[in-house]
Amino acid sequence: MNLFLGQFKAGFAGQPLSHADYLWNFIGMGLSGLAFALAGGCPGRQLFLSGEGDGDAAIFATGMIVGAGFSHNFSMASSAAGPGAYGPIAVIIGLIFCIVVGFTMREKMA
């Protein structure tokens, strides 16, 4: 529909709510991918599993919702002006946390 209406814009520039800070876009999505891999799947899968009664998935889905509210209320969310005031710090802390969890909670070889 965007192509039909002439509103399609490729890339980050000119998008309604995106910024062109490629470094933090890449690192933030890397953190998202790492967190989803540690959780066992994508966010949609977690929502479906929580609907089927999986308690771990329900905690993860609740965490996504609470985390979104937290980041918007405490100046961590990005906007067209660029990354939030505390967003890069939160991303670095999140990466450290996920890496520590990934290495410490792995299954040991017998």
Protein Blocks (a to p, Z undefined) as FASTA:
>chain_A
ZZmnopacgdjehpakbcfbfklmmmmmmmmmmmmmmnopafklmmmmmmnopaklmmmm
mmmmmmmmmmmmnopaccfkbpcfklmmmmmmmmmmmmmmmmmmpccdZZ
